[in-house]
Amino acid sequence: MEPVYATREDVQRALDVQPSARSTRQIDRALQSASRDVEGLCHRVFYPWQGERRFDWPASQYRPSWRVWLDDAELISLTSVSSGGNAIPVDDLLLEPNRSGPPYNRIEINIGTSAAWGGGDTHQQDITITGLWGYRNTETTLGSSAAALASTTVTTLTVDGDTSASVGVGSLLRIDEERLIVTGRTMASTGQTLAADLGVQKNATTVTVADATGFAVDETILIDGERMQIVDIAGDTLVVERAVDGSTLAAHTTGATLYAARALTVTRGALGTTAATHSSDSSVHRWDPPGLVRDLTIANTLNRILQEQAGYARTSKTSTGAKSTSVEVLSLDSLRTQTYDALGRKARHRGV
């Protein structure tokens, strides 16, 4: 699964649809297509990838000889460099453009040092660069894991309320040095029960628990068969929106167990990292795409889903009653233009 630039939950909220196996498969497929569409538009990949890439020694084809163009392989940070099998100290290298990077599109030898490219039998793939590749490594620290990842093959990550409220299917997470992609989420017991009866009325929006410190605003909880979204917390009372995600309003009695979507199914060792063991209470970090990239991904996903439902025949009339035109219309075109103007590659090589 390639990383996506928005989550399944982002799209579900925008569509206001009830989660189901059919709808989630459709949304996941559309998210993949929409994310790759954004990459094609901007001629770059935004998510981070850790690893090694090889380049030709520049003196054979290009001038000046101290500069290596990275082309589509944009660099966020540098770990090590070698040329012809000989290590070059990172301190002898300059990452450019230094005033606006990352991302960096070239590496230069500091000509005030004795470092130089070359040393292999030929210029071809003489230079090996190891680092973090991509657009930017912008992360938000969310919360922590609620249970240890005791082996490298475990694919269920249990998290706290703060993390649960801020991730979705498609989120790219980091724990220690390992990156994980969220591919699913299920309900897990919060260890809390309902401390007072909850009526069937829509305006009965206070859920009383013994201890609300483990919950978070925006977290979705499940009581019996009804889903609720926490909109505020006051003491040990959760203020909720009732019957969200297409669930049915119902009455609930004292002692009912509260569940929350805190069990995440994850792909381990993603994007060049290595699966490792992690202790309970490890900090969970979420990688965040640029805002316009996320917005355009959601918009493209919505358009694909709605057009698919209409057999790609959706239309809208102009205010003057003129002939109907495609509903993709100006708002998407404007968002595409904004995204490309702000984030698209317009320089040397633009291929992804």
SEKE-133556 format. One record per atom (N, C-alpha, C, CB): residue in three letters; x, y, z. Coordinates in steps of 0.05 Angstrom, whole numbers, plus 5000, padded with zeros to 4 digits. Each point is the difference from the previous one (the first is absolute). Glycine has a CB too. Example, Ala and Ser with C-alpha at 12.3 -4.5 7.8 and 13.67 -1.06 7.14 Angstrom:
ALA526448865156 ALA498250245000 ALA501850245000 ALA496249775025 SER503150444961 SER501650245001 SER498550225014 SER502449874957 
This chain:
MET501749765000 MET498350245000 MET501750255000 MET496449755024 GLU503450424955 GLU501450255000 GLU498750205018 GLU501549914953 PRO500050275059 PRO498950205017 PRO498050184985 PRO504150005028 VAL493950094987 VAL498050194988 VAL500150265016 VAL497049624985 TYR501950595004 TYR500350275011 TYR497550095015 TYR503150104963 ALA495049725042 ALA497750065017 ALA499149735010 ALA498650424974 THR499649585045 THR499149755012 THR497249924991 THR502950105040 ARG496549654964 ARG497349904994 ARG498050165016 ARG501849544991 GLU498850525034 GLU498150155017 GLU499650284990 GLU501449725038 ASP500650414950 ASP499650264988 ASP497950004979 ASP504850105009 VAL495249694974 VAL498149984979 VAL497349925010 VAL503649874969 GLN496349955051 GLN497449925011 GLN498650245013 GLN501849545008 ARG499750635006 ARG498850235012 ARG498950194979 ARG503149965039 ALA498450084939 ALA499150174979 ALA497549904986 ALA504750154994 LEU495149585003 LEU497749884987 LEU497749955019 LEU503149794967 ASP497650205059 ASP498049935021 ASP498749734994 ASP499250495008 VAL502549314988 VAL499049734993 VAL500449815023 VAL500950094952 GLN497549705049 GLN500349805021 GLN502349814991 GLN495150035012 PRO506849925007 PRO502249824993 PRO499049724993 PRO503050265030 SER498049624949 SER499349734992 SER502349894984 SER495050095000 ALA505249654998 ALA502249884985 ALA500050104971 ALA499849595030 ARG497950434958 ARG499850094973 ARG501050294997 ARG496249694992 SER502850495025 SER500750284998 SER502950055006 SER495450135012 THR505749735008 THR502850045007 THR501949904978 THR498849955048 ARG500549844938 ARG501749914978 ARG499950204977 ARG499149525012 GLN498650604983 GLN499750204979 GLN501650255007 GLN495549824988 ILE504350265037 ILE501550245009 ILE503049954999 ILE496150135029 ASP504849644980 ASP502949945000 ASP501150004972 ASP499449745042 ARG499150144940 ARG500950004972 ARG500150284988 ARG498049544995 ALA500050625010 ALA499950274990 ALA502350175012 ALA495049964993 LEU505649995033 LEU502150155013 LEU502749944987 LEU497449995043 GLN503149764950 GLN502549934987 GLN500250144973 GLN500049555023 SER497850454962 SER500150134973 SER500350305003 SER497149644982 ALA501550485038 ALA500250295004 ALA502850085009 ALA495150015011 SER506149835006 SER502750075010 SER502149994977 SER498749835045 ARG501049964938 ARG501949984978 ARG499550234980 ARG500249505006 ASP497250594992 ASP499450224982 ASP501350265009 ASP495649784990 VAL504550265036 VAL501350245011 VAL503049994994 VAL496550045036 GLU504749724967 GLU502849984994 GLU500650064971 GLU500449665036 GLY497850244946 GLY500450054972 GLY499750304993 GLY498349544991 LEU499850595023 LEU499650294995 LEU502550165009 LEU495049935006 CYS506050005018 CYS502250165012 CYS502749904992 CYS497050105037 HIS503249674949 HIS502649894992 HIS501849945023 HIS499550244958 ARG499449675065 ARG501749935022 ARG498449825019 ARG502550444996 VAL499049415020 VAL498949845022 VAL500450155026 VAL500949564975 PHE497050455041 PHE500250165025 PHE500749845024 PHE496650294980 TYR502849455022 TYR500549855024 TYR502949935003 TYR495449814998 PRO505650155026 PRO502949945005 PRO500649714995 PRO500250375033 TRP502249584956 TRP501049724996 TRP502950005008 TRP496849914963 GLN503949895054 GLN502749985010 GLN501549794985 GLN498550145045 GLY503949934944 GLY501549794986 GLY502350114983 GLY495949735000 GLU505050104983 GLU502450064983 GLU499350034971 GLU502849755033 ARG498450454954 ARG499750044971 ARG502750064988 ARG495350175006 ARG505049754968 ARG502550034987 ARG499950194976 ARG501149535014 PHE501150624982 PHE500150204979 PHE502749994985 PHE496950295027 ASP503149814948 ASP502550014985 ASP501850215010 ASP497549834960 TRP505150135037 TRP502050205006 TRP499650234980 TRP503349655019 PRO496450604989 PRO499250214982 PRO502150094980 PRO497150155036 ALA505449804969 ALA502150104982 ALA499949874972 ALA502850095040 SER495949684958 SER499949874974 SER498150134981 SER501149585023 GLN496950564987 GLN497950124982 GLN499450295006 GLN498149544996 TYR502250545028 TYR499050265008 TYR502250175012 TYR495549815008 ARG504150454992 ARG501750205013 ARG498150175018 ARG503650004962 PRO497450095061 PRO502649955011 PRO500349735012 PRO500350485009 SER502149434995 SER500549725008 SER499449955029 SER503449974965 TRP496250245051 TRP499649965028 TRP497049975007 TRP504150265009 ARG494149774972 ARG497150005005 ARG498749754989 ARG500150504998 VAL498249375019 VAL498449784991 VAL497150085002 VAL503449675016 TRP495250324961 TRP497150064999 TRP498549745008 TRP500650364964 LEU497549685055 LEU498549775009 LEU497549954983 LEU501750095046 ASP497650104938 ASP497649984982 ASP497549935016 ASP503049864962 ASP495649935031 ASP497549945013 ASP500449895028 ASP498049914955 ALA504450015052 ALA500649885027 ALA500650235019 ALA501749574979 GLU496350575030 GLU500450235018 GLU500849895028 GLU496750294974 LEU505049875040 LEU501249915025 LEU499050185023 LEU504149824975 ILE495250055047 ILE499250155024 ILE502450035019 ILE495349824995 SER506149965010 SER502450015017 SER502049794991 SER497250175039 LEU505349884967 LEU502249834991 LEU501149845023 LEU501050334964 THR499549415030 THR501249825021 THR502949954993 THR495549795009 SER505050124966 SER502849934992 SER500250024970 SER500649705040 VAL501950344951 VAL500650014971 VAL502649864995 VAL497550444995 SER502749414983 SER502549884992 SER500250034970 SER500049675038 SER502550334952 SER500550024971 SER502349814994 SER498450494998 GLY501049334983 GLY502049794994 GLY500749835024 GLY501850304965 GLY496349675053 GLY500449845024 GLY501450155023 GLY500249614970 ASN500650645025 ASN501450155020 ASN498050205014 ASN504349964974 ALA495650035052 ALA498150175015 ALA500950294997 ALA499049635032 ILE499050554964 ILE500550295000 ILE498750115025 ILE500250024949 PRO501350125068 PRO498850125024 PRO497750184993 PRO504549985023 VAL493349984992 VAL497650174995 VAL500750295003 VAL497049625015 ASP504850455003 ASP500750285005 ASP501450134976 ASP500449895049 ASP500649944933 ASP501350114976 ASP498050044977 ASP504249775014 LEU493250204991 LEU498050024980 LEU498050235006 LEU500549514990 LEU498450604989 LEU498050225003 LEU497449914987 LEU503650355000 LEU494249675015 LEU497449944989 LEU498750254990 LEU499549615032 GLU499550384943 GLU498950244987 GLU497249934989 GLU504650164988 PRO493650055011 PRO500450275008 PRO499950045030 PRO498050144957 ASN504149975055 ASN500250015029 ASN498050205013 ASN504849884995 ARG494250314989 ARG498250205012 ARG497149915001 ARG503150354984 SER496249474999 SER497249914999 SER499649705005 SER499250364968 GLY503049485031 GLY499749725005 GLY499749935029 GLY502749934960 PRO496449835047 PRO499249794981 PRO497450074986 PRO502549675028 PRO497050204948 PRO501749794989 PRO502450124986 PRO496049714994 TYR506250125005 TYR502450084986 TYR500149854973 TYR502450095044 ASN498450064935 ASN500149874974 ASN502849964989 ASN495750214991 ARG506349865025 ARG502849954992 ARG501850005024 ARG499150224956 ILE503249645041 ILE502149985020 ILE502550104988 ILE497849615024 GLU503650574990 GLU502550114989 GLU502349945019 GLU497550364976 ILE504949585013 ILE502449985015 ILE500750285009 ILE501649594975 ASN499150445050 ASN501150265010 ASN502850034987 ASN497349995044 ILE503050194937 ILE502550024986 ILE502350115017 ILE497450074958 GLY501950005067 GLY502150085019 GLY501249775015 GLY497750435004 THR501449324989 THR501049765012 THR501549834980 THR496350005034 SER504949784974 SER501449824982 SER498249784989 SER504250105025 ALA493249904982 ALA498249794991 ALA499650024970 ALA497750005045 ALA501749784942 ALA499549994971 ALA498449754993 ALA504350254991 TRP494149784988 TRP498649774989 TRP502049824984 TRP495650274998 GLY503649494998 GLY501649824984 GLY501449795016 GLY500650374968 GLY500849455019 GLY501449795013 GLY499249724991 GLY500550305038 GLY497249684949 GLY499249744990 GLY501249954973 GLY495850045025 ASP503649724964 ASP501049924974 ASP498950184977 ASP500549535017 THR496950554986 THR498850184981 THR498350215015 THR499949634964 HIS499150565020 HIS498350205012 HIS497249895007 HIS502550354975 GLN496849435014 GLN497249915003 GLN499449905028 GLN500149874952 GLN497850255059 GLN499149945027 GLN502349995020 GLN496249734980 ASP505650465017 ASP502350015017 ASP499450105028 ASP502850074959 ILE495150105043 ILE499450135025 ILE497649875014 ILE501850434981 THR498549515044 THR497949875016 THR499250205022 THR501749534990 ILE495850545011 ILE499050195019 ILE497849875017 ILE501050394969 THR499449625057 THR498049895019 THR498850225016 THR502549565003 GLY494950454999 GLY498750215015 GLY497049975000 GLY503750304988 LEU494949915020 LEU497150015000 LEU499150164976 LEU499849965051 TRP498749904931 TRP499250124974 TRP497150085001 TRP503449724976 GLY495950485009 GLY497250094999 GLY499950305000 GLY498649585022 TYR499050534986 TYR499650294999 TYR500850135027 TYR496249934967 ARG502450005054 ARG500750105026 ARG499149795021 ARG499550484985 ASN501949515037 ASN499249825022 ASN498650165022 ASN504049694989 THR493650395005 THR498450155019 THR498349815017 THR499950414969 GLU500649595057 GLU498749815018 GLU498550145023 GLU503549664988 THR494450205021 THR498650095024 THR500149775021 THR496950304972 THR503949775052 THR500049805021 THR497249985011 THR504950105012 LEU494049664987 LEU497249965007 LEU499649915029 LEU499149894953 GLY501849885054 GLY499649885026 GLY502049785003 GLY495150125001 SER503949655008 SER501949785005 SER498649734995 SER502550285033 SER499149514964 SER498949734998 SER499049925028 SER503249884962 ALA494749955037 ALA498849905025 ALA500949725007 ALA496150304991 ALA505449584991 ALA501049735005 ALA502649974984 ALA495449815007 ALA506350025003 ALA502649964987 ALA499749864973 ALA502249985045 LEU499550094936 LEU500349834976 LEU502449825006 LEU498250364967 ALA501149405042 ALA502049835012 ALA501649844979 ALA497149965040 SER502050044935 SER501549874979 SER499850164974 SER499149555021 THR502550384960 THR500150154975 THR497849914980 THR504950065006 THR493649735002 THR497949904982 THR497250075009 THR503149634988 VAL496750495036 VAL497450085009 VAL498950234982 VAL501249875048 THR496350114944 THR498850204982 THR497750155012 THR501449714962 THR498250265064 THR497950165014 THR501450185020 THR496649634994 LEU502950635002 LEU501150205017 LEU497750125017 LEU503850114967 THR496349865059 THR498050115017 THR501050275011 THR498349545013 VAL500050674984 VAL500850275006 VAL498250135021 VAL501950044954 ASP498950195056 ASP498350145020 ASP497950174985 ASP503950015033 GLY494550134983 GLY497850164989 GLY501050234983 GLY497349875039 ASP504850274969 ASP501150224984 ASP500849914972 ASP501550225043 THR499849554955 THR500849904974 THR497649914984 THR504449865020 SER493850004993 SER497649904986 SER498450224987 SER499849625032 ALA500050614982 ALA498550234991 ALA501350134976 ALA498350075046 SER504349884949 SER501450164980 SER501149834977 SER501250315036 VAL498149434962 VAL501049844978 VAL497649884986 VAL504349905024 GLY496350004952 GLY497949854985 GLY501449804982 GLY497050405001 VAL501449454984 VAL501149814982 VAL501450154977 VAL496449655011 GLY506250304986 GLY501650154982 GLY502150175013 GLY496250004969 SER503550055057 SER502050165015 SER502749874999 SER496450185030 LEU505749984968 LEU502849915001 LEU501150075027 LEU500650054950 LEU500149755067 LEU500950055027 LEU502949935003 LEU495449905017 ARG505850205004 ARG502749935007 ARG500249955030 ARG501950274962 ILE499349505046 ILE500649945027 ILE503049945001 ILE495349815010 ASP506250345007 ASP502949994999 ASP500950044971 ASP500149685040 GLU501450144949 GLU501050044972 GLU498349854979 GLU504650055020 GLU493449804989 GLU498449854982 GLU497550154991 GLU501649585022 ARG497850404951 ARG497650124990 ARG497949784995 ARG502650384978 LEU494949695027 LEU497849814997 LEU497750144985 LEU501349765043 ILE497450094939 ILE497750104986 ILE497549875011 ILE502850074958 VAL495350095050 VAL497549905011 VAL498249894977 VAL500250335039 THR499249424961 THR498449874979 THR497249925010 THR504249844979 GLY495350195047 GLY497349935010 GLY499950085029 GLY499549624968 ARG498150395043 ARG499750065029 ARG497449875010 ARG502550434995 THR497649475029 THR497749865012 THR499650115028 THR500849594972 MET496950355039 MET499350095027 MET501449835021 MET495650174983 ALA505349965038 ALA501249865023 ALA498850115025 ALA504449914975 SER495549935046 SER498950095025 SER501750225012 SER498049555008 THR500750665002 THR501450225013 THR500549945030 THR498050324967 GLY500949475043 GLY500149945028 GLY498150165017 GLY504749884993 GLN493650274993 GLN498050175014 GLN497249904994 GLN503150404997 THR495149655022 THR497249934996 THR498350255005 THR500849525014 LEU496750474976 LEU498250225003 LEU499250025030 LEU498349944952 ALA502050305059 ALA499550045029 ALA497150095006 ALA504850115005 ALA493749954973 ALA497250085004 ALA498549934975 ALA501250375031 ASP496249574971 ASP498449934977 ASP500150234980 ASP497049715028 LEU502850214946 LEU500050204978 LEU497549964984 LEU505150014998 GLY493250205000 GLY497549984987 GLY500249984970 GLY498050255037 VAL499749704950 VAL499949974972 VAL499750264985 VAL498049555007 GLN501650675008 GLN499650264988 GLN502650114987 GLN496450095034 LYS503250044944 LYS502350124985 LYS501550205017 LYS497649924957 ASN500950225061 ASN501350215016 ASN501149895026 ASN496950334980 ALA503149415024 ALA501349885023 ALA502949954992 ALA495749785016 THR506050424988 THR502750014989 THR502249985021 THR498250264963 THR501249675061 THR502149985021 THR500349705008 THR499050475016 VAL503549444980 VAL500749725007 VAL501850025025 VAL499749844952 THR499350055070 THR501450015026 THR501749755003 THR496450295021 VAL506249744985 VAL501849775005 VAL501450045026 VAL500649944950 ALA500849865059 ALA501450015026 ALA502550184998 ALA498349555011 ASP503050454965 ASP502550154996 ASP500250074971 ASP502349775039 ALA497550494955 ALA500050094972 ALA502850084990 ALA495350155006 THR506749815010 THR502750104993 THR501149854976 THR500850135047 GLY498349634947 GLY501149844978 GLY498650064973 GLY501249655033 PHE496850524967 PHE498550064976 PHE501050264987 PHE496049755018 ALA503350304957 ALA500950244986 ALA497750114983 ALA504849835000 VAL495250434997 VAL498150134983 VAL500449914971 VAL499850405030 ASP498149544956 ASP499949904972 ASP500349694999 ASP502050434985 GLU498449455037 GLU500149705000 GLU497249894997 GLU504150015029 THR495749774956 THR497549874996 THR499849765020 THR499850144951 ILE498049855064 ILE499649785019 ILE497549844991 ILE502150275038 LEU497849494972 LEU497849824994 LEU498849895025 LEU502249874957 ILE495250175047 ILE498549895022 ILE497849834989 ILE501150395030 ASP498949354976 ASP498249814988 ASP500450024969 ASP496650035039 GLY501450054946 GLY500350024971 GLY500150294990 GLY497849564996 GLU502350635023 GLU499950284991 GLU502850135002 GLU495250035016 ARG505550114962 ARG502550155000 ARG499550295008 ARG501849694964 MET500050425051 MET499850285009 MET502750134996 MET496349885033 GLN503750384961 GLN502450154997 GLN500350195024 GLN499949964949 ILE502350045064 ILE500550175023 ILE500650294989 ILE501749615029 VAL496750584980 VAL500350284992 VAL501150175022 VAL496349944967 ASP503649975058 ASP501150145023 ASP500249815024 ASP498050444983 ILE503649645036 ILE500349845024 ILE500050195024 ILE502749644976 ALA495650305043 ALA499850165025 ALA500149825024 ALA497250354976 GLY505049665038 GLY500449825022 GLY499949714991 GLY497950335031 ASP500349514980 ASP499749724992 ASP497549974982 ASP502349855042 THR497050364944 THR497749994982 THR500950054971 THR496950155037 LEU502449674946 LEU500550034971 LEU497650134987 LEU503249605000 VAL497250624987 VAL497950134984 VAL500249894971 VAL499950435030 VAL498049454960 VAL500249854975 VAL497950084980 VAL501949625026 GLU498750334949 GLU498050004979 GLU499049724996 GLU502150414977 ARG495349555024 ARG498949735000 ARG499649904972 ARG497750105043 ALA502349634955 ALA499349854975 ALA501650104976 ALA495449935019 VAL507250084983 VAL501750084977 VAL500649754983 VAL501950395026 ASP499349674951 ASP500949794981 ASP497749814993 ASP504650035020 GLY493050074978 GLY497849844991 GLY498949815020 GLY501950044956 SER499049985070 SER499049825020 SER497250105010 SER504749885014 THR494049965002 THR497250055008 THR500050105029 THR498349654968 LEU500150565037 LEU499650105027 LEU498649795017 LEU499750474982 ALA501449495042 ALA498849795018 ALA500450085029 ALA500949644965 ALA497750235053 ALA500350045028 ALA502249815011 ALA495150145005 HIS506349945015 HIS502249855011 HIS499950015031 HIS502950094959 THR497749695053 THR499749985029 THR502750005014 THR495849744994 THR504150345031 THR502450015017 THR501549734999 THR497850345030 GLY504849684967 GLY501749764999 GLY500749914972 GLY497949875042 ALA500950264938 ALA500749924972 ALA502950084994 ALA495250074986 THR506249755001 THR502950054994 THR500350214978 THR501049535013 LEU501050644990 LEU500750204980 LEU502349894984 LEU498350385029 TYR501449624944 TYR502149924982 TYR500950254984 TYR498149524997 ALA504350474993 ALA501050214983 ALA501849874978 ALA499850355038 ALA500649794940 ALA501549894977 ALA503050045005 ALA496250104969 ARG504749755050 ARG502950035009 ARG501749774991 ARG498450265039 ALA500549544948 ALA501649774990 ALA500650054971 ALA497949675034 LEU504550404959 LEU500850074972 LEU501449764987 LEU500350495013 THR498849444963 THR501449814984 THR502150154984 THR496049684998 VAL506550245003 VAL502150154988 VAL501849834983 VAL499950315039 THR501349824941 THR502249884984 THR502650085014 THR497350014956 ARG504249795052 ARG502550055015 ARG502350064982 ARG498349695036 GLY503750454974 GLY502550064986 GLY499550134973 GLY502049615023 ALA496350584976 ALA499350134974 ALA502150204991 ALA495149935011 LEU504950114963 LEU501650224987 LEU502950005008 LEU495950275000 GLY505349494998 GLY502849975004 GLY501049965028 GLY500450274960 THR497749745059 THR500849965028 THR499849705007 THR498450465012 THR502649475012 THR500149735008 THR498149955024 THR504849974984 ALA493649825015 ALA498349935022 ALA501649945025 ALA496649824968 ALA502650285055 ALA501449965025 ALA498049975022 ALA503950274984 THR497149655040 THR498249995023 THR499850275013 THR501249525007 HIS496550545005 HIS499650265013 HIS498549955026 HIS499950244955 SER500849915065 SER498849985026 SER497350145001 SER504649975021 SER493849964999 SER497550145005 SER500750295007 SER497749575015 ASP500450614979 ASP500450295005 ASP502150124982 ASP498749925046 SER501949954931 SER501850134980 SER498650224986 SER502549574994 SER498850655002 SER498850234986 SER499349934971 SER502550325030 VAL495149774962 VAL499049954973 VAL500150274985 VAL497149605015 HIS504250404962 HIS500250244983 HIS498649954974 HIS504450135022 ARG494250074968 ARG498549984974 ARG501350194980 ARG495849885024 TRP504950004952 TRP501050174979 TRP497750154987 TRP503949684992 ASP496450585003 ASP497950164989 ASP500750114972 ASP498750135047 PRO499749814933 PRO500550114973 PRO499450305000 PRO498949554979 PRO502150605001 PRO499250284998 PRO497050034998 PRO504450104978 GLY494550115033 GLY497250045002 GLY498649994973 GLY500750275040 LEU500449864939 LEU498850004974 LEU500049724988 LEU501450484994 VAL500749375011 VAL500149724990 VAL497749835013 VAL505050044993 ARG494749995033 ARG497849865013 ARG497350084989 ARG502849965042 ASP496850314956 ASP497450104990 ASP499449894972 ASP500650415028 LEU501449604954 LEU499649924973 LEU499549704999 LEU502950374983 THR498549475034 THR499549715000 THR497249945009 THR504849935011 ILE494150215009 ILE497349955008 ILE498150084978 ILE501350095048 ALA499150144940 ALA498250104978 ALA500049804977 ALA500950475014 ASN501549444978 ASN500249814978 ASN498649745007 ASN504350214985 THR496049705040 THR498749755008 THR497050035000 THR503949895029 LEU495050334981 LEU497150045000 LEU499050014971 LEU500350255043 ASN501149894940 ASN499150024972 ASN500049724987 ASN501850474998 ARG500249375007 ARG500149744988 ARG497749825009 ARG505050044997 ILE494549975029 ILE497849835011 ILE497350094990 ILE502849935041 LEU496750334959 LEU497450104991 LEU499649974971 LEU500150325037 GLN502049724947 GLN499849954971 GLN499649704994 GLN502950404992 GLU498449435023 GLU499749714997 GLU497149925005 GLU504849935013 GLN494150185009 GLN497249935006 GLN498150094979 GLN501150045048 ALA499650184937 ALA498350104979 ALA500849914972 ALA499150395029 GLY502749414970 GLY500949914974 GLY501650214985 GLY496149704999 TYR505350475016 TYR501650224988 TYR498350174982 TYR504149715003 ALA493450355007 ALA498250164984 ALA498950235016 ALA498849604973 ARG502350465050 ARG499050225017 ARG500450274985 ARG501049745042 THR496950424959 THR500250264987 THR498750225018 THR499849784955 SER500850465040 SER498850235014 SER499450224981 SER502449885042 LYS495350254961 LYS499350224982 LYS501150275011 LYS495849754985 THR504850434996 THR500850265008 THR497650165009 THR503949984968 SER496650245045 SER497850165012 SER498250124978 SER502950105039 THR498149924936 THR498450124979 THR498449794985 THR503450354995 GLY496849405014 GLY498549794986 GLY501349904975 GLY495950205019 ALA506649864977 ALA501449914977 ALA500449705000 ALA502350444997 LYS498849464982 LYS500449714998 LYS501649895024 LYS499950054950 SER499449725060 SER501349875022 SER502949954994 SER495749795014 THR506050245007 THR502849944997 THR500949815022 THR500850454978 SER501649435018 SER500949805019 SER500150125028 SER502749774964 VAL496550075056 VAL499950105028 VAL502850025013 VAL495449805003 GLU506750094984 GLU502650035011 GLU500750305003 GLU501549564980 VAL497750595001 VAL499950294999 VAL502350155013 VAL495349935001 LEU504250335004 LEU502150195005 LEU501349965027 LEU497750324971 SER500849595049 SER501149975027 SER502449815000 SER495550115020 LEU504249664967 LEU502249814998 LEU502350114983 LEU496749625006 ASP502650504972 ASP502150124983 ASP501550215016 ASP497249924959 SER501450255056 SER501350205016 SER501849885021 SER496250314992 LEU502949485021 LEU501649875021 LEU502549874987 LEU495949925028 ARG503849964949 ARG502349884986 ARG502050224994 ARG497149644980 THR501950585010 THR501850224993 THR501550115024 THR497050124962 GLN501649925060 GLN501250095025 GLN502249805009 GLN495750245013 THR503649514986 THR501949795010 THR502550004982 THR496249735018 TYR503450274956 TYR502350004982 TYR501750255003 TYR497449724968 ASP501350515034 ASP501550255003 ASP501750015025 ASP496450234974 ALA502549665048 ALA501350005025 ALA502149785004 ALA495950215019 LEU503549554970 LEU501649775006 LEU501049844977 LEU497449975040 GLY501950104935 GLY500849854977 GLY502950064993 GLY495450014983 ARG506049795006 ARG502850034991 ARG499950134972 ARG501649605027 LYS499950624971 LYS500050154975 LYS502850034989 LYS495950245014 ALA506049624999 ALA502850034993 ALA501049774983 ALA500750265042 ARG501949704959 ARG501649834983 ARG498649744990 ARG503850185025 HIS495949624991 HIS498649764993 HIS497649985018 HIS504249764984 ARG493450175004 ARG497650015016 ARG498749725002 ARG499350474986 GLY501949335002 GLY498749745000 GLY500149875028 GLY501349944952 VAL496549925054 VAL499949865026 VAL500949714994 VAL496250295018 
